[in-house]
C-alpha cells in the first residue's frame, strides 16, 4: 500500500511539472508572436521611408498607436539619413512592457 502511495505521489509531481512546462511554452510562444509582429511593423515603416527618402522628416512620429499589438506604440526618429524605429507593447499579464528597436541608414543610390 505504501509503494502505491509513493508511486502516486511521484506520478502527480511529474504531471504537475509537465503542466508547468506547457504553461511556460505557451507564454513564450505568445512573446515570440508579439516580437515577430513588432519586427514586421518596424521593417514596413523603414520600407516606406526607403521609398520616400527625400521626405524622411515627414515620417517621424512619437508614440503612434499600433493596433496589431496589445498596448502597442511606435516611435520613429530621424537624424539626417539615419532612422530609428522603436515598437513597444504590453503583453497581457506581464509586469513590464517589451520593445523592439531597428536602426537604418537610408542613403541615396
C-alpha positions as a Markdown table, in Angstrom:
| # | Residue | x | y | z |
|---|---|---|---|---|
| 1 | Unk | 0.0 | 0.0 | 0.0 |
| 2 | Unk | 2.8 | 2.4 | 0.8 |
| 3 | Unk | 4.5 | 1.7 | -2.5 |
| 4 | Unk | 1.3 | 2.6 | -4.3 |
| 5 | Unk | 1.0 | 5.9 | -2.4 |
| 6 | Unk | 4.6 | 6.8 | -3.1 |
| 7 | Unk | 4.2 | 5.9 | -6.8 |
| 8 | Unk | 1.1 | 8.1 | -7.0 |
| 9 | Unk | 2.9 | 11.0 | -5.4 |
| 10 | Unk | 5.8 | 10.7 | -7.9 |
| 11 | Unk | 3.3 | 10.5 | -10.8 |
| 12 | Unk | 1.4 | 13.5 | -9.5 |
| 13 | Unk | 4.6 | 15.6 | -9.2 |
| 14 | Unk | 5.7 | 14.6 | -12.7 |
| 15 | Unk | 2.3 | 15.6 | -14.2 |
| 16 | Unk | 2.4 | 19.0 | -12.4 |
| 17 | Unk | 5.9 | 19.6 | -13.8 |
| 18 | Unk | 4.7 | 18.8 | -17.3 |
| 19 | Unk | 1.7 | 21.2 | -16.9 |
| 20 | Unk | 4.0 | 23.9 | -15.7 |
| 21 | Unk | 6.4 | 23.4 | -18.7 |
| 22 | Unk | 3.4 | 23.5 | -21.0 |
| 23 | Unk | 2.3 | 26.8 | -19.5 |
| 24 | Unk | 5.7 | 28.3 | -19.9 |
| 25 | Unk | 5.9 | 27.2 | -23.5 |
| 26 | Unk | 2.5 | 28.8 | -24.3 |
| 27 | Unk | 3.6 | 32.1 | -22.7 |
| 28 | Unk | 6.9 | 32.1 | -24.7 |
| 29 | Unk | 5.0 | 31.4 | -27.9 |
| 30 | Unk | 2.9 | 34.5 | -27.3 |
| 31 | Unk | 6.1 | 36.5 | -26.7 |
| 32 | Unk | 7.6 | 35.3 | -30.0 |
| 33 | Unk | 4.5 | 36.2 | -31.9 |
| 34 | Unk | 4.4 | 39.7 | -30.5 |
| 35 | Unk | 8.1 | 40.2 | -31.3 |
| 36 | Unk | 7.6 | 38.9 | -34.9 |
| 37 | Unk | 4.7 | 41.4 | -35.3 |
| 38 | Unk | 6.8 | 44.2 | -33.9 |
| 39 | Unk | 9.7 | 43.3 | -36.3 |
| 40 | Unk | 7.3 | 43.3 | -39.3 |
| 41 | Unk | 5.9 | 46.7 | -38.3 |
| 42 | Unk | 9.4 | 48.2 | -37.9 |
| 43 | Unk | 10.5 | 46.8 | -41.2 |
| 44 | Unk | 7.4 | 48.0 | -43.0 |
| 45 | Unk | 8.0 | 51.5 | -41.7 |
| 46 | Unk | 11.6 | 51.5 | -42.8 |
| 47 | Unk | 10.5 | 50.2 | -46.2 |
| 48 | Unk | 8.0 | 53.1 | -46.6 |
| 49 | Unk | 10.8 | 55.5 | -45.6 |
| 50 | Unk | 13.2 | 54.0 | -48.0 |
| 51 | Unk | 10.8 | 54.6 | -50.9 |
| 52 | Unk | 10.3 | 58.3 | -49.8 |
| 53 | Unk | 14.0 | 59.0 | -48.8 |
| 54 | Unk | 13.6 | 62.7 | -49.9 |
| 55 | Unk | 11.0 | 63.3 | -47.2 |
| 56 | Unk | 12.3 | 61.4 | -44.2 |
| 57 | Unk | 11.3 | 64.0 | -41.6 |
| 58 | Unk | 7.6 | 63.6 | -42.5 |
| 59 | Unk | 7.7 | 60.0 | -41.2 |
| 60 | Unk | 8.9 | 60.9 | -37.7 |
| 61 | Unk | 6.2 | 60.0 | -35.1 |
| 62 | Unk | 6.1 | 59.9 | -31.3 |
| 63 | Unk | 4.1 | 57.2 | -29.6 |
| 64 | Unk | 1.8 | 56.5 | -32.5 |
| 65 | Unk | -0.7 | 53.8 | -31.7 |
| 66 | Unk | -0.1 | 50.3 | -33.2 |
| 67 | Unk | -3.4 | 48.3 | -33.1 |
| 68 | Unk | -1.7 | 45.0 | -34.0 |
| 69 | Unk | -0.1 | 44.8 | -30.6 |
| 70 | Unk | -1.6 | 45.0 | -27.1 |
| 71 | Unk | -0.9 | 48.5 | -25.8 |
| 72 | Unk | 1.3 | 49.0 | -28.9 |
| 73 | Unk | 3.0 | 52.2 | -29.8 |
| 74 | Unk | 5.6 | 53.2 | -32.4 |
| 75 | Unk | 8.2 | 55.9 | -32.3 |
| 76 | Unk | 10.2 | 56.9 | -35.3 |
| 77 | Unk | 13.1 | 59.3 | -35.0 |
| 78 | Unk | 15.1 | 60.8 | -37.9 |
| 79 | Unk | 18.6 | 62.2 | -37.7 |
| 80 | Unk | 19.8 | 63.1 | -41.2 |
| 81 | Unk | 19.6 | 59.9 | -43.1 |
| 82 | Unk | 19.7 | 57.7 | -40.0 |
| 83 | Unk | 16.3 | 56.5 | -38.8 |
| 84 | Unk | 15.4 | 54.6 | -35.7 |
| 85 | Unk | 12.1 | 52.8 | -35.3 |
| 86 | Unk | 11.0 | 51.6 | -31.8 |
| 87 | Unk | 7.9 | 49.5 | -31.3 |
| 88 | Unk | 6.6 | 49.0 | -27.7 |
| 89 | Unk | 3.9 | 46.7 | -26.4 |
| 90 | Unk | 2.5 | 45.5 | -23.1 |
| 91 | Unk | 1.8 | 41.7 | -23.2 |
| 92 | Unk | -1.3 | 40.7 | -21.2 |
| 93 | Unk | -0.4 | 39.7 | -17.7 |
| 94 | Unk | 3.2 | 41.0 | -18.0 |
| 95 | Unk | 4.6 | 43.4 | -15.4 |
| 96 | Unk | 6.7 | 45.4 | -17.8 |
| 97 | Unk | 6.5 | 46.5 | -21.4 |
| 98 | Unk | 8.6 | 45.0 | -24.2 |
| 99 | Unk | 10.2 | 46.8 | -27.1 |
| 100 | Unk | 11.8 | 46.1 | -30.5 |
| 101 | Unk | 14.2 | 48.7 | -32.0 |
| 102 | Unk | 15.6 | 48.9 | -35.5 |
| 103 | Unk | 18.1 | 51.5 | -36.9 |
| 104 | Unk | 18.8 | 52.0 | -40.5 |
| 105 | Unk | 20.9 | 54.4 | -42.7 |
| 106 | Unk | 18.9 | 55.4 | -45.7 |
| 107 | Unk | 21.3 | 56.6 | -48.3 |
| 108 | Unk | 20.6 | 57.5 | -51.9 |
| 109 | Unk | 21.6 | 55.5 | -55.0 |
